[in-house]
Amino acid sequence: MENLLNELKSIKNNIDNIKSKNINDLNLNETELFIVDMNNGFAKGGSLYSPRINALINPIYNFTKYLSNKVSDITAFTDCHTTDSIELLSYPPHCMVDSFESDIIDELKSIENIKVIPKNSTNAFFTLKDINFSNTKNIIVVGDCTDICVYQFAITLKSYFNQNNISKNIIVPIDLVDTYDSEVHPANLLNMVFLNSMLQNGIEVVKTINY
């Protein structure tokens, strides 16, 4: 147990010492923003609603609004299931097709230039029909959940780039991602562990992006 506590302390120190990034360090013409699952079902109400995700609404809206006419593309993924969705064997029914829950939040709907892509699994990577980032250098990923949909998308995208020897910079700002909290799903611990895993796998995890 002592070794485990020391290991967790080391991971925490690693996360606590992560630096912020300045938006001016990025060429925004070569930058894409991906917003993961900022929908009503997770952020405003439903079986998988979390107040921690609700708290992301304004920060992500403000960040997206700032970037809306500056970056090359903005894509918002949203869970969208049918009664036949296999994922519902693992999670309670949520974000059913054409429902209030599967809609992205109104705050994001008010921003121009957002492309919305529905997804039927936790990993949005599989919705990308033509993976073409030829004019993109930086990929910013925000949203929820840190340890599930954000993690799977960022890690799979990074793995794809590694497999094909493609050099891209995937950036995850800590203050623009979060996960839900429950007795068997401690949010602070899982945020820490999965952010550290992304960092160890070559993803640029930053405290915040100052703009």
N, CA, C and O of each residue as an XYZ file, in Angstrom:
844
protein
N       0.827     -1.199      0.000
C       0.000      0.000      0.000
C       0.868      1.260      0.000
O       0.555      2.246     -0.667
N       1.956      1.208      0.754
C       2.847      2.369      0.806
C       3.439      2.664     -0.570
O       3.556      3.822     -0.971
N       3.810      1.599     -1.289
C       4.357      1.792     -2.638
C       3.323      2.424     -3.558
O       3.647      3.299     -4.360
N       2.064      1.972     -3.437
C       0.990      2.517     -4.267
C       0.796      4.001     -3.985
O       0.643      4.802     -4.907
N       0.804      4.359     -2.709
C       0.630      5.762     -2.342
C       1.771      6.621     -2.866
O       1.556      7.749     -3.311
N       2.979      6.087     -2.812
C       4.133      6.814     -3.337
C       4.039      6.987     -4.850
O       4.408      8.026     -5.399
N       3.539      5.951     -5.506
C       3.384      6.035     -6.961
C       2.333      7.075     -7.340
O       2.526      7.846     -8.280
N       1.226      7.093     -6.610
C       0.173      8.077     -6.872
C       0.681      9.491     -6.584
O       0.351     10.431     -7.307
N       1.472      9.637     -5.544
C       2.046     10.940     -5.221
C       2.962     11.411     -6.339
O       2.983     12.595     -6.674
N       3.713     10.488     -6.912
C       4.608     10.829     -8.016
C       3.822     11.281     -9.248
O       4.189     12.249     -9.915
N       2.732     10.559     -9.536
C       1.886     10.938    -10.669
C       1.266     12.314    -10.429
O       1.216     13.146    -11.335
N       0.797     12.545     -9.207
C       0.197     13.836     -8.876
C       1.203     14.966     -9.051
O       0.875     16.016     -9.603
N       2.417     14.752     -8.585
C       3.458     15.767     -8.741
C       3.727     16.043    -10.214
O       3.950     17.186    -10.612
N       3.702     14.994    -11.009
C       3.932     15.141    -12.446
C       2.847     16.012    -13.076
O       3.138     16.903    -13.875
N       1.584     15.744    -12.707
C       0.469     16.526    -13.243
C       0.510     17.957    -12.717
O       0.278     18.903    -13.470
N       0.804     18.118    -11.430
C       0.822     19.457    -10.828
C       1.876     20.360    -11.457
O       1.737     21.583    -11.442
N       2.921     19.766    -12.005
C       4.017     20.557    -12.572
C       3.875     20.819    -14.067
O       4.767     21.396    -14.689
N       2.757     20.396    -14.637
C       2.521     20.656    -16.056
C       2.342     22.151    -16.285
O       1.692     22.836    -15.496
N       2.920     22.645    -17.362
C       2.887     24.072    -17.676
C       1.686     24.417    -18.555
O       1.059     23.547    -19.160
N       1.393     25.696    -18.602
C       0.366     26.204    -19.506
C       0.974     26.494    -20.877
O       2.193     26.492    -21.048
N       0.095     26.742    -21.845
C       0.531     27.049    -23.208
C      -0.135     28.351    -23.629
O      -1.260     28.640    -23.223
N       0.555     29.124    -24.435
C      -0.005     30.372    -24.953
C      -0.544     30.146    -26.352
O       0.120     29.531    -27.188
N      -1.748     30.641    -26.610
C      -2.359     30.447    -27.925
C      -1.486     31.022    -29.035
O      -1.533     30.552    -30.171
N      -0.692     32.035    -28.710
C       0.175     32.652    -29.720
C       1.323     31.747    -30.148
O       2.008     32.016    -31.134
N       1.523     30.674    -29.395
C       2.560     29.700    -29.773
C       2.091     28.766    -30.883
O       2.877     27.986    -31.421
N       0.800     28.849    -31.223
C       0.219     27.966    -32.226
C      -0.104     28.751    -33.497
O      -0.587     29.881    -33.434
N       0.162     28.148    -34.632
C      -0.333     28.691    -35.895
C      -1.771     28.205    -36.040
O      -2.006     27.040    -36.361
N      -2.726     29.091    -35.806
C      -4.122     28.676    -35.772
C      -4.648     28.266    -37.134
O      -5.640     27.543    -37.220
N      -4.000     28.715    -38.199
C      -4.386     28.258    -39.537
C      -4.096     26.779    -39.733
O      -4.644     26.145    -40.635
N      -3.232     26.233    -38.883
C      -2.867     24.818    -38.954
C      -3.380     24.052    -37.732
O      -2.820     23.024    -37.350
N      -4.449     24.566    -37.127
C      -4.957     23.992    -35.886
C      -6.423     23.589    -36.038
O      -7.216     24.326    -36.622
N      -6.777     22.422    -35.512
C      -8.165     21.969    -35.469
C      -8.578     21.764    -34.014
O      -7.768     21.389    -33.167
N      -9.850     22.016    -33.749
C     -10.408     21.801    -32.417
C     -11.440     20.686    -32.477
O     -12.346     20.713    -33.310
N     -11.301     19.704    -31.589
C     -12.284     18.630    -31.458
C     -12.919     18.720    -30.067
O     -12.226     18.710    -29.049
N     -14.245     18.808    -30.048
C     -15.007     18.888    -28.801
C     -15.736     17.556    -28.623
O     -16.518     17.147    -29.482
N     -15.476     16.895    -27.515
C     -16.004     15.548    -27.303
C     -17.169     15.575    -26.313
O     -17.003     15.945    -25.151
N     -18.345     15.179    -26.791
C     -19.512     14.885    -25.944
C     -19.981     16.033    -25.041
O     -20.422     15.800    -23.916
N     -19.885     17.263    -25.537
C     -20.509     18.363    -24.802
C     -21.959     18.459    -25.278
O     -22.347     19.364    -26.017
N     -22.729     17.489    -24.820
C     -24.138     17.401    -25.214
C     -25.029     17.541    -23.982
O     -24.552     17.548    -22.847
N     -26.320     17.650    -24.230
C     -27.271     17.831    -23.124
C     -27.286     16.643    -22.172
O     -27.453     16.814    -20.964
N     -27.112     15.443    -22.709
C     -27.212     14.235    -21.892
C     -26.137     14.119    -20.834
O     -26.357     13.498    -19.795
N     -24.972     14.708    -21.081
C     -23.890     14.661    -20.104
C     -23.764     15.971    -19.329
O     -23.357     15.980    -18.167
N     -24.119     17.083    -19.990
C     -23.866     18.393    -19.384
C     -25.091     19.045    -18.749
O     -24.954     19.959    -17.937
N     -26.309     18.574    -19.121
C     -27.494     19.290    -18.629
C     -28.547     18.392    -17.977
O     -29.302     18.871    -17.130
N     -28.625     17.129    -18.332
C     -29.607     16.261    -17.692
C     -29.693     14.913    -18.354
O     -29.466     14.796    -19.558
N     -30.019     13.882    -17.580
C     -30.102     12.535    -18.123
C     -29.431     11.547    -17.193
O     -28.885     11.932    -16.159
N     -29.468     10.284    -17.554
C     -28.946      9.234    -16.674
C     -27.436      9.347    -16.464
O     -26.920      8.877    -15.449
N     -26.722      9.962    -17.407
C     -25.273     10.108    -17.268
C     -24.854     11.566    -17.076
O     -23.700     11.925    -17.312
N     -25.803     12.404    -16.645
C     -25.486     13.796    -16.359
C     -24.482     13.890    -15.215
O     -24.523     13.104    -14.268
N     -23.578     14.866    -15.317
C     -22.641     15.128    -14.231
C     -22.472     16.632    -14.048
O     -22.263     17.350    -15.026
N     -22.558     17.121    -12.815
C     -22.309     18.546    -12.578
C     -20.892     18.961    -12.952
O     -20.647     20.130    -13.252
N     -19.966     18.024    -12.935
C     -18.592     18.345    -13.336
C     -18.534     18.647    -14.826
O     -17.752     19.496    -15.254
N     -19.351     17.961    -15.623
C     -19.398     18.239    -17.055
C     -20.150     19.545    -17.293
O     -19.777     20.329    -18.166
N     -21.197     19.776    -16.527
C     -21.911     21.048    -16.611
C     -20.967     22.225    -16.393
O     -21.105     23.265    -17.038
N     -20.015     22.061    -15.489
C     -19.066     23.135    -15.187
C     -18.109     23.424    -16.346
O     -17.440     24.457    -16.351
N     -18.042     22.524    -17.323
C     -17.190     22.750    -18.498
C     -17.859     23.639    -19.546
O     -17.192     24.141    -20.451
N     -19.173     23.836    -19.429
C     -19.914     24.513    -20.493
C     -19.334     25.886    -20.817
O     -18.966     26.143    -21.963
N     -19.248     26.758    -19.839
C     -18.767     28.118    -20.108
C     -17.312     28.169    -20.549
O     -17.002     28.868    -21.514
N     -16.395     27.451    -19.875
C     -15.003     27.478    -20.342
C     -14.843     26.981    -21.778
O     -14.103     27.576    -22.562
N     -15.534     25.891    -22.125
C     -15.407     25.366    -23.496
C     -16.099     26.291    -24.488
O     -15.587     26.510    -25.586
N     -17.257     26.837    -24.120
C     -17.927     27.799    -25.001
C     -17.029     28.996    -25.272
O     -16.863     29.387    -26.427
N     -16.447     29.583    -24.237
C     -15.597     30.767    -24.414
C     -14.384     30.469    -25.277
O     -14.009     31.269    -26.134
N     -13.773     29.313    -25.046
C     -12.594     28.918    -25.819
C     -12.966     28.696    -27.283
O     -12.265     29.146    -28.190
N     -14.076     27.999    -27.499
C     -14.521     27.717    -28.859
C     -14.925     28.992    -29.589
O     -14.606     29.164    -30.765
N     -15.612     29.867    -28.908
C     -16.013     31.149    -29.493
C     -14.792     31.939    -29.942
O     -14.781     32.519    -31.028
N     -13.776     31.956    -29.108
C     -12.546     32.672    -29.455
C     -11.894     32.096    -30.712
O     -11.375     32.835    -31.549
N     -11.928     30.763    -30.834
C     -11.251     30.100    -31.954
C     -12.109     30.005    -33.212
O     -11.603     29.648    -34.276
N     -13.392     30.318    -33.105
C     -14.354     29.958    -34.157
C     -13.969     30.448    -35.550
O     -14.204     29.744    -36.532
N     -13.392     31.622    -35.653
C     -13.008     32.146    -36.972
C     -11.501     32.186    -37.164
O     -10.988     32.877    -38.044
N     -10.799     31.430    -36.319
C      -9.337     31.467    -36.370
C      -8.713     30.137    -36.767
O      -7.661     30.118    -37.407
N      -9.346     29.017    -36.395
C      -8.777     27.706    -36.695
C      -9.372     27.148    -37.979
O     -10.391     27.637    -38.467
N      -8.731     26.127    -38.517
C      -9.170     25.577    -39.806
C     -10.487     24.829    -39.695
O     -11.322     24.916    -40.596
N     -10.689     24.089    -38.599
C     -11.921     23.306    -38.432
C     -12.259     23.146    -36.960
O     -11.378     23.077    -36.104
N     -13.569     23.089    -36.685
C     -14.048     22.738    -35.347
C     -15.057     21.606    -35.509
O     -16.034     21.731    -36.246
N     -14.809     20.504    -34.814
C     -15.694     19.345    -34.877
C     -16.194     19.016    -33.479
O     -15.410     18.941    -32.532
N     -17.502     18.819    -33.353
C     -18.097     18.408    -32.082
C     -18.668     17.006    -32.240
O     -19.575     16.789    -33.044
N     -18.144     16.060    -31.482
C     -18.687     14.705    -31.449
C     -19.772     14.628    -30.387
O     -19.672     15.264    -29.337
N     -20.816     13.843    -30.666
C     -21.841     13.644    -29.643
C     -22.353     12.211    -29.679
O     -22.579     11.643    -30.747
N     -22.532     11.636    -28.490
C     -23.126     10.307    -28.396
C     -24.512     10.310    -29.032
O     -25.292     11.244    -28.842
N     -24.807      9.260    -29.786
C     -26.106      9.167    -30.458
C     -26.421      7.683    -30.652
O     -25.890      7.047    -31.562
N     -27.285      7.135    -29.797
C     -27.526      5.697    -29.761
C     -28.942      5.323    -30.197
O     -29.868      6.132    -30.149
N     -29.069      4.084    -30.616
C     -30.377      3.486    -30.869
C     -30.599      2.391    -29.824
O     -29.692      2.073    -29.055
N     -31.777      1.829    -29.796
C     -32.061      0.761    -28.828
C     -31.224     -0.481    -29.100
O     -31.095     -1.339    -28.227
N     -30.647     -0.591    -30.308
C     -29.800     -1.726    -30.652
C     -28.330     -1.501    -30.315
O     -27.514     -2.400    -30.520
N     -27.979     -0.343    -29.812
C     -26.574     -0.024    -29.549
C     -25.990     -0.953    -28.487
O     -26.499     -1.039    -27.369
N     -24.929     -1.637    -28.851
C     -24.273     -2.575    -27.941
C     -23.726     -1.860    -26.708
O     -23.660     -2.444    -25.626
N     -23.331     -0.593    -26.873
C     -22.784      0.148    -25.736
C     -23.758      0.209    -24.563
O     -23.342      0.342    -23.412
N     -25.057      0.110    -24.857
C     -26.057      0.206    -23.795
C     -26.088     -1.031    -22.900
O     -26.813     -1.065    -21.906
N     -25.300     -2.045    -23.255
C     -25.123     -3.185    -22.356
C     -24.167     -2.839    -21.221
O     -24.161     -3.488    -20.174
N     -23.354     -1.800    -21.448
C     -22.361     -1.390    -20.455
C     -22.751     -0.130    -19.697
O     -22.280      0.107    -18.584
N     -23.613      0.674    -20.304
C     -24.040      1.943    -19.697
C     -25.562      2.034    -19.708
O     -26.213      1.390    -20.531
N     -26.134      2.822    -18.806
C     -27.591      3.028    -18.852
C     -27.985      3.691    -20.176
O     -27.155      4.355    -20.797
N     -29.233      3.524    -20.617
C     -29.672      4.210    -21.828
C     -29.402      5.716    -21.727
O     -29.719      6.351    -20.721
N     -28.818      6.265    -22.778
C     -28.465      7.677    -22.778
C     -28.301      8.167    -24.204
O     -27.987      7.390    -25.105
N     -28.512      9.439    -24.401
C     -28.252     10.105    -25.681
C     -28.844      9.322    -26.863
O     -28.149      9.018    -27.833
N     -30.122      9.006    -26.760
C     -30.779      8.273    -27.834
C     -30.953      9.180    -29.052
O     -31.082     10.397    -28.917
N     -30.955      8.587    -30.222
C     -31.007      9.340    -31.474
C     -32.215     10.275    -31.487
O     -33.302      9.913    -31.037
N     -32.007     11.481    -32.008
C     -33.057     12.502    -32.138
C     -33.674     12.909    -30.803
O     -34.831     13.325    -30.751
N     -32.908     12.790    -29.732
C     -33.414     13.174    -28.415
C     -32.725     14.452    -27.938
O     -31.713     14.877    -28.495
N     -33.288     15.042    -26.911
C     -32.680     16.205    -26.260
C     -31.260     15.882    -25.825
O     -30.358     16.708    -25.967
N     -31.063     14.687    -25.298
C     -29.744     14.320    -24.755
C     -28.659     14.271    -25.821
O     -27.522     14.660    -25.555
N     -28.982     13.804    -27.010
C     -27.946     13.631    -28.038
C     -27.579     14.943    -28.727
O     -26.585     14.998    -29.451
N     -28.362     15.996    -28.517
C     -28.035     17.303    -29.093
C     -26.841     17.907    -28.370
O     -26.720     17.793    -27.150
N     -25.955     18.554    -29.132
C     -24.902     19.315    -28.475
C     -25.550     20.485    -27.734
O     -26.650     20.914    -28.081
N     -24.874     20.986    -26.736
C     -25.439     22.060    -25.914
C     -25.709     23.303    -26.763
O     -24.997     23.576    -27.729
N     -26.746     24.049    -26.388
C     -27.135     25.236    -27.147
C     -26.005     26.249    -27.249
O     -25.875     26.949    -28.253
N     -25.194     26.324    -26.211
C     -24.086     27.282    -26.234
C     -23.182     27.056    -27.434
O     -22.727     28.014    -28.059
N     -22.919     25.803    -27.761
C     -22.074     25.500    -28.918
C     -22.840     25.684    -30.225
O     -22.257     26.062    -31.241
N     -24.144     25.416    -30.199
C     -24.948     25.602    -31.404
C     -24.926     27.052    -31.878
O     -25.108     27.326    -33.065
N     -24.704     27.970    -30.955
C     -24.715     29.387    -31.307
C     -23.441     29.835    -32.004
O     -23.364     30.963    -32.490
N     -22.447     28.966    -32.056
C     -21.163     29.314    -32.671
C     -21.125     28.802    -34.103
O     -21.471     27.653    -34.376
N     -20.704     29.661    -35.000
C     -20.613     29.265    -36.406
C     -19.435     28.320    -36.614
O     -18.528     28.224    -35.788
N     -19.482     27.639    -37.730
C     -18.355     26.819    -38.209
C     -18.109     25.557    -37.393
O     -16.998     25.028    -37.414
N     -19.114     25.060    -36.674
C     -18.950     23.804    -35.954
C     -19.613     22.678    -36.750
O     -20.784     22.761    -37.122
N     -18.845     21.642    -36.996
C     -19.374     20.447    -37.656
C     -19.700     19.420    -36.580
O     -18.833     19.069    -35.779
N     -20.938     18.933    -36.551
C     -21.369     17.972    -35.530
C     -21.365     16.569    -36.120
O     -21.945     16.333    -37.181
N     -20.709     15.636    -35.430
C     -20.631     14.249    -35.886
C     -21.175     13.334    -34.790
O     -20.613     13.303    -33.695
N     -22.256     12.586    -35.052
C     -22.768     11.632    -34.062
C     -21.872     10.406    -33.988
O     -21.241     10.023    -34.973
N     -21.824      9.793    -32.804
C     -21.019      8.581    -32.642
C     -21.798      7.561    -31.827
O     -22.581      7.911    -30.944
N     -21.565      6.292    -32.143
C     -22.298      5.198    -31.499
C     -21.421      4.414    -30.533
O     -21.830      3.368    -30.029
N     -20.221      4.914    -30.272
C     -19.344      4.260    -29.298
C     -18.589      5.338    -28.544
O     -18.681      6.521    -28.871
N     -17.848      4.922    -27.540
C     -17.076      5.885    -26.765
C     -15.907      6.463    -27.546
O     -15.371      7.502    -27.161
N     -15.496      5.814    -28.641
C     -14.317      6.251    -29.383
C     -14.711      6.938    -30.690
O     -15.111      6.286    -31.654
N     -14.591      8.258    -30.705
C     -14.989      9.041    -31.875
C     -14.063      8.853    -33.066
O     -14.411      9.239    -34.182
N     -12.896      8.271    -32.851
C     -11.951      8.069    -33.956
C     -12.604      7.326    -35.114
O     -12.316      7.609    -36.277
N     -13.478      6.381    -34.803
C     -14.060      5.526    -35.840
C     -15.123      6.235    -36.668
O     -15.659      5.662    -37.617
N     -15.428      7.479    -36.315
C     -16.365      8.263    -37.132
C     -15.642      9.055    -38.213
O     -16.282      9.624    -39.097
N     -14.327      9.099    -38.151
C     -13.567      9.884    -39.122
C     -13.474      9.095    -40.424
O     -12.709      8.135    -40.522
N     -14.241      9.497    -41.403
C     -14.320      8.750    -42.669
C     -13.029      8.858    -43.458
O     -12.447      7.851    -43.863
N     -12.592     10.075    -43.671
C     -11.345     10.320    -44.395
C     -10.387     11.021    -43.451
O     -10.534     12.210    -43.168
N      -9.411     10.280    -42.971
C      -8.472     10.857    -42.009
C      -7.426     11.640    -42.781
O      -6.428     11.086    -43.243
N      -7.670     12.932    -42.913
C      -6.788     13.782    -43.693
C      -6.440     15.021    -42.890
O      -7.226     15.965    -42.802
N      -5.269     15.005    -42.316
C      -4.798     16.147    -41.547
C      -3.593     16.784    -42.235
O      -2.698     17.307    -41.571
N      -3.573     16.738    -43.559
C      -2.400     17.203    -44.308
C      -2.093     18.670    -44.059
O      -0.930     19.072    -44.088
N      -3.128     19.479    -43.814
C      -2.907     20.909    -43.581
C      -2.991     21.273    -42.102
O      -3.102     22.446    -41.746
N      -2.936     20.255    -41.246
C      -3.083     20.456    -39.812
C      -1.810     20.063    -39.085
O      -1.232     19.007    -39.341
N      -1.389     20.918    -38.187
C      -0.227     20.613    -37.351
C      -0.637     20.343    -35.916
O      -0.073     19.471    -35.255
N      -1.632     21.102    -35.429
C      -2.050     21.006    -34.031
C      -3.502     20.558    -33.930
O      -4.366     21.050    -34.656
N      -3.762     19.617    -33.022
C      -5.114     19.107    -32.783
C      -5.411     19.273    -31.297
O      -4.791     18.626    -30.454
N      -6.362     20.143    -30.987
C      -6.743     20.381    -29.599
C      -7.993     19.558    -29.287
O      -8.972     19.601    -30.033
N      -7.957     18.815    -28.193
C      -9.086     17.963    -27.798
C      -9.599     18.425    -26.441
O      -8.836     18.507    -25.478
N     -10.904     18.728    -26.365
C     -11.531     19.156    -25.105
C     -12.823     18.369    -24.909
O     -13.310     17.732    -25.843
N     -13.380     18.411    -23.692
C     -14.679     17.766    -23.463
C     -14.639     16.697    -22.387
O     -13.899     16.800    -21.409
N     -15.447     15.670    -22.587
C     -15.585     14.627    -21.579
C     -15.814     13.261    -22.260
O     -16.250     13.184    -23.409
N     -15.509     12.206    -21.519
C     -14.886     12.187    -20.209
C     -13.381     11.942    -20.368
O     -12.946     11.236    -21.278
N     -12.606     12.533    -19.473
C     -11.151     12.443    -19.549
C     -10.671     11.012    -19.741
O      -9.807     10.748    -20.577
N     -11.235     10.090    -18.966
C     -10.744      8.718    -18.924
C     -11.454      7.782    -19.905
O     -11.098      6.608    -20.014
N     -12.455      8.301    -20.616
C     -13.199      7.430    -21.533
C     -13.113      8.003    -22.950
O     -12.193      7.669    -23.696
N     -14.050      8.849    -23.318
C     -14.135      9.296    -24.712
C     -12.972     10.192    -25.129
O     -12.441     10.041    -26.229
N     -12.569     11.123    -24.260
C     -11.426     11.984    -24.583
C     -10.165     11.149    -24.708
O      -9.409     11.291    -25.669
N      -9.945     10.285    -23.742
C      -8.744      9.439    -23.738
C      -8.694      8.532    -24.962
O      -7.669      8.454    -25.640
N      -9.795      7.850    -25.243
C      -9.797      6.911    -26.369
C      -9.567      7.616    -27.700
O      -8.828      7.117    -28.549
N     -10.199      8.777    -27.886
C     -10.014      9.502    -29.134
C      -8.580      9.990    -29.282
O      -7.963      9.795    -30.329
N      -8.048     10.622    -28.246
C      -6.701     11.174    -28.320
C      -5.653     10.082    -28.500
O      -4.743     10.219    -29.317
N      -5.780      9.003    -27.739
C      -4.793      7.920    -27.810
C      -4.864      7.189    -29.154
O      -3.829      6.865    -29.736
N      -6.077      6.929    -29.648
C      -6.207      6.229    -30.928
C      -5.685      7.094    -32.064
O      -5.019      6.598    -32.973
N      -5.987      8.390    -32.013
C      -5.483      9.307    -33.039
C      -3.955      9.353    -33.006
O      -3.307      9.320    -34.052
N      -3.389      9.431    -31.814
C      -1.930      9.436    -31.681
C      -1.334      8.125    -32.191
O      -0.296      8.130    -32.853
N      -1.983      7.009    -31.885
C      -1.500      5.705    -32.353
C      -1.547      5.615    -33.875
O      -0.643      5.063    -34.502
N      -2.606      6.162    -34.460
C      -2.717      6.181    -35.926
C      -1.570      6.977    -36.538
O      -0.947      6.544    -37.507
N      -1.304      8.135    -35.967
C      -0.200      8.949    -36.477
C       1.131      8.220    -36.321
O       1.957      8.236    -37.233
N       1.343      7.581    -35.171
C       2.588      6.846    -34.954
C       2.748      5.712    -35.961
O       3.825      5.525    -36.528
N       1.679      4.961    -36.182
C       1.716      3.844    -37.108
C       2.126      4.287    -38.505
O       2.826      3.567    -39.217
N       1.687      5.468    -38.886
C       1.925      5.959    -40.242
C       3.036      7.010    -40.310
O       3.189      7.702    -41.316
N       3.805      7.116    -39.228
C       4.925      8.064    -39.170
C       4.504      9.472    -39.570
O       5.170     10.132    -40.367
N       3.400      9.915    -39.008
C       2.878     11.255    -39.251
C       3.106     12.091    -38.001
O       2.700     11.705    -36.905
N       3.751     13.227    -38.167
C       4.073     14.081    -37.035
C       2.987     15.143    -36.849
O       2.864     16.075    -37.644
N       2.212     14.980    -35.791
C       1.179     15.942    -35.427
C       1.242     16.172    -33.918
O       1.718     15.319    -33.169
N       0.761     17.324    -33.485
C       0.776     17.653    -32.067
C      -0.645     17.626    -31.526
O      -1.467     18.468    -31.887
N      -0.935     16.659    -30.659
C      -2.251     16.555    -30.024
C      -2.160     17.212    -28.650
O      -1.313     16.847    -27.835
N      -3.037     18.183    -28.398
C      -2.981     18.985    -27.177
C      -4.263     18.790    -26.377
O      -5.364     18.922    -26.911
N      -4.114     18.477    -25.102
C      -5.261     18.327    -24.197
C      -5.087     19.291    -23.027
O      -4.204     19.084    -22.195
N      -5.912     20.344    -22.941
C      -5.834     21.265    -21.804
C      -6.585     20.696    -20.591
O      -7.754     20.323    -20.696
N      -5.911     20.634    -19.455
C      -6.500     20.022    -18.265
C      -7.780     20.730    -17.842
O      -8.725     20.082    -17.392
N      -7.820     22.052    -17.984
C      -8.986     22.800    -17.496
C     -10.192     22.699    -18.418
O     -11.260     23.219    -18.094
N     -10.039     22.031    -19.573
C     -11.155     21.893    -20.512
C     -11.573     20.439    -20.720
O     -12.244     20.112    -21.698
N     -11.172     19.572    -19.796
C     -11.638     18.182    -19.788
C     -12.013     17.805    -18.362
O     -11.496     18.377    -17.403
N     -12.910     16.844    -18.231
C     -13.269     16.341    -16.903
C     -14.017     15.024    -17.067
O     -14.372     14.626    -18.177
N     -14.251     14.356    -15.934
C     -15.014     13.118    -15.931
C     -16.018     13.161    -14.778
O     -15.958     14.042    -13.921
N     -16.930     12.207    -14.771
C     -17.957     12.174    -13.735
C     -17.416     11.544    -12.463
O     -16.414     10.828    -12.487
N     -18.083     11.817    -11.362
C     -17.635     11.330    -10.061
C     -18.691     10.426     -9.443
O     -19.875     10.762     -9.441
N     -18.267      9.285     -8.922
C     -19.167      8.401     -8.181
C     -18.331      7.584     -7.205
O     -17.104      7.682     -7.187
N     -19.006      6.781     -6.399
C     -18.308      5.992     -5.386
C     -17.294      5.039     -6.000
O     -16.222      4.816     -5.437
N     -17.634      4.479     -7.152
C     -16.723      3.523     -7.799
C     -15.984      4.163     -8.976
O     -15.283      3.474     -9.718
N     -16.137      5.457     -9.144
C     -15.486      6.164    -10.251
C     -14.993      7.516     -9.727
O     -15.589      8.553    -10.018
N     -13.892      7.499     -8.946
C     -13.387      8.729     -8.339
C     -12.773      9.663     -9.388
O     -11.714      9.377     -9.946
N     -13.443     10.762     -9.638
C     -13.071     11.620    -10.760
C     -11.658     12.190    -10.633
O     -10.896     12.177    -11.600
N     -11.309     12.684     -9.456
C      -9.988     13.308     -9.313
C      -8.862     12.315     -9.567
O      -7.867     12.642    -10.214
N      -9.027     11.105     -9.055
C      -8.015     10.071     -9.268
C      -7.920      9.692    -10.739
O      -6.824      9.605    -11.293
N      -9.069      9.468    -11.370
C      -9.054      9.018    -12.757
C      -8.576     10.120    -13.700
O      -7.876      9.837    -14.672
N      -8.940     11.357    -13.428
C      -8.377     12.455    -14.208
C      -6.859     12.426    -14.161
O      -6.192     12.511    -15.192
N      -6.328     12.307    -12.970
C      -4.882     12.318    -12.773
C      -4.199     11.167    -13.516
O      -3.212     11.375    -14.221
N      -4.728      9.960    -13.353
C      -4.099      8.776    -13.950
C      -4.166      8.814    -15.474
O      -3.184      8.503    -16.147
N      -5.324      9.195    -16.021
C      -5.467      9.156    -17.469
C      -4.795     10.342    -18.155
O      -4.325     10.207    -19.284
N      -4.741     11.489    -17.504
C      -3.951     12.595    -18.044
C      -2.475     12.208    -18.082
O      -1.770     12.502    -19.048
N      -2.019     11.549    -17.026
C      -0.626     11.107    -16.994
C      -0.348     10.080    -18.082
O       0.722     10.093    -18.691
N      -1.308      9.185    -18.329
C      -1.130      8.193    -19.384
C      -1.035      8.860    -20.750
O      -0.203      8.479    -21.573
N      -1.892      9.865    -20.996
C      -1.795     10.588    -22.272
C      -0.440     11.253    -22.406
O       0.183     11.211    -23.467
N       0.011     11.864    -21.330
C       1.317     12.527    -21.336
C       2.433     11.547    -21.663
O       3.326     11.858    -22.451
N       2.384     10.367    -21.060
C       3.419      9.361    -21.292
C       3.365      8.796    -22.710
O       4.347      8.232    -23.194
N       2.228      8.947    -23.369
C       2.075      8.427    -24.736
C       2.289      9.494    -25.806
O       1.918      9.300    -26.964
N       2.880     10.608    -25.424
C       3.277     11.598    -26.419
C       2.239     12.666    -26.726
O       2.403     13.434    -27.674
N       1.172     12.724    -25.937
C       0.177     13.780    -26.107
C       0.601     14.960    -25.237
O       1.054     14.777    -24.107
N       0.452     16.165    -25.767
C       0.847     17.355    -25.023
C      -0.286     17.768    -24.089
O      -1.248     18.418    -24.498
N      -0.148     17.379    -22.840
C      -1.116     17.766    -21.826
C      -0.640     19.086    -21.213
O       0.495     19.192    -20.750
N      -1.520     20.086    -21.218
C      -1.152     21.402    -20.689
C      -2.146     21.820    -19.611
O      -3.295     21.377    -19.611
N      -1.703     22.668    -18.701
C      -2.589     23.114    -17.621
C      -3.776     23.897    -18.185
O      -4.925     23.667    -17.807
N      -3.477     24.817    -19.089
C      -4.496     25.592    -19.786
C      -3.874     26.155    -21.051
O      -2.654     26.137    -21.211
N      -4.713     26.658    -21.953
C      -4.225     27.406    -23.105
C      -4.648     28.847    -22.911
O      -5.833     29.168    -22.999
N      -3.706     29.700    -22.652
C      -4.006     31.113    -22.424
C      -4.301     31.800    -23.746
O      -3.558     31.646    -24.715
N      -5.399     32.565    -23.780
C      -5.784     33.255    -25.011
C      -6.362     34.620    -24.702
O      -6.743     35.350    -25.617
